[in-house]
Amino acid sequence: MVTVALDWKRIDWMPKETWKKNILPKIEAVGLKHEDIKRSVYVIRLNGDFCIQYPDGQSPTIYIGEGNFGQRYSGPHI
């Protein structure tokens, strides 16, 4: 059996925010470096009391991904 320690960080990403101007500084503000997110697991979820109705119940989670978060969500302007 393998045990992996998880250290979750949370940032808010508002619709008009851009990677370089807003998101990367937020990531750095929670103590991460750009290199730290090259191998990551990330959860994209709704904020507040909003949920999605799935076949087995409700959840605020929209997407769970793995890999290079910065490359996946920043586009070519990183």
Summary of the structure (lengths in Angstrom):
residues: 78
radius of gyration: 14.2
end to end distance: 37.0
largest distance: 43.0
contacts: 141
relative contact order: 0.20
helix: 31%
strand: 24%
